[in-house]
Amino acid sequence: MFPVESIYDAAADERLFPDLLRRIVDHFGAQSGFLGWMGGASGAGFQAEYGNDPAFLKSYVETYAPLDTLRPALMETAEGEPRPAWPLLQSPEIQASRFYREYIAPQRIVDNMATNLIKRDGMFATIAILRTGDAAPFDAGDIDAMRLLVPHLRRAVYLSSHRIGQADLISAYREAAEGARDGLVLLGDDGRILDLGPEIGRMTGFGSIEAAARSAFGRALARAAHDGKPILHEFTFDGRKVRLLLAARSLSRNRYGDLGAGPGPAHAVSVTEVDRRWGLAYDAIAAAHELTAGETRVLQDVLTHGEMIGTADRLGIARATARSHLHRIYAKTATSGFPDLCLFAHRFIVAAP
């Protein structure tokens, strides 16, 4: 009897999936296995594997996924139904294919029992176990035994995918917030708007994602993400002309997380109203780096005027005192001079009231 509890352990910690696959491979007298996904913009990927040649897995993602002559049969197989590949591998047409000659035959794959655990939105998650070398094909008993595990495996994949997807969403906001100014928009692989921050709604007047997507603003967001270059564009919102700078950045994510709740964010576009006045959050800088009141006044003066000449006269302090304050500011903010201090202060830009 296979230990079902190990499946749910992996659902809670994806680092356990390789060991789970090892147990499943051993349970079925196979030699290797993988949990992978197919579909979407990147074609194919692997969340976990055991016993496979890493070079072949890499070549599958980069080269052979579009050539996979077994893939159409797997895609049409009902969700949750195990399907051995051995009957297909006996076909002369399959054996004559480049995929068989360059991928299947060199690995001496005898059979591949694959199951679509999740099929959704053009993307599906598959668990497959492979017999290679002199092993026999999978039989009816093996298929029945896999059917017993499938409901648990499906739940585990969904739960882990959902958890990873939520973690990726939080990471996306964290990554994107580094470059955000007035607002932030998250887009999918295809440029579709996934999330409009509330500040975007206030700026543009759009009450929904659907309304934004149908607009020139939505088209410009998609173009910024596609081109990867900042776009400056003038828009008219409720009769008011606004010049916006749209700067996109690609987000790192685990596409396995897309299986549970649909496609996750692939791009973040920061939206800046270029004609808006900006200032610096001096109190926040002082609190974060333990600046004294005198150091804070010097910091504000030198950054406001772009240099320190005249700071002492403007503040009514000795020049030596002004220099001493500035050097302590450099030390506390870990900056190496005035240009570096200006770059550091840029992190604390806020919209002026």
CORQUIQUI-V828918 format. One record per pair of residues at least 12 apart in sequence whose ideal C-beta (glycine too) atoms are under 6 Angstrom apart, sorted by the first residue. I is the first residue (numbers start at 1). J is the second residue. If there is no record, write none. Layout:
i: (I	I)
j: (J	J)
This chain:
i: (2	4	6	7	7	10	11	11	11	14	17	17	18	18	21	21	21	22	25	25	28	28	30	30	30	31	31	32	32	32	33	33	34	34	34	35	35	35	36	37	38	39	39	40	41	43	44	44	45	47	64	64	67	67	68	69	69	69	70	70	74	77	79	79	80	82	82	82	82	83	84	84	84	85	85	86	86	108	108	109	109	110	110	110	111	111	111	112	112	113	113	114	114	115	115	117	117	117	118	118	121	125	125	127	158	161	161	161	161	162	162	164	164	164	165	165	165	165	168	168	168	172	172	175	176	179	180	181	181	182	182	182	183	183	183	183	184	184	185	185	186	186	187	187	188	188	189	191	191	193	193	193	194	196	196	204	205	205	217	220	220	221	224	224	224	225	225	230	230	231	232	243	243	244	245	245	246	246	247	248	248	249	250	251	251	276	277	278	278	279	279	280	280	281	281	282	282	284	285	289	289	294	295	295	295	297	298	298	298	299	301	303)
j: (27	152	20	152	156	156	156	159	160	160	35	48	48	50	33	48	50	50	50	129	129	142	129	130	131	51	132	51	52	130	50	129	46	49	128	47	48	127	126	125	124	122	123	123	189	65	61	65	255	256	99	103	98	99	99	94	97	99	85	88	114	116	116	119	150	113	115	143	146	114	111	113	138	111	112	111	137	132	133	130	132	131	132	135	131	137	138	128	130	129	138	126	128	127	150	153	154	157	157	259	262	157	259	153	260	256	257	259	260	260	261	254	256	257	257	260	261	264	253	257	264	251	265	251	268	270	270	270	272	271	272	273	197	199	200	271	197	270	221	269	265	268	225	267	263	266	266	222	225	209	212	213	265	209	212	237	237	238	235	233	246	269	246	248	269	248	267	245	247	246	245	274	275	271	272	274	269	271	270	267	269	268	267	265	268	351	352	349	352	350	352	345	348	348	350	296	300	348	348	332	333	325	325	328	329	315	322	325	326	329	314	345)
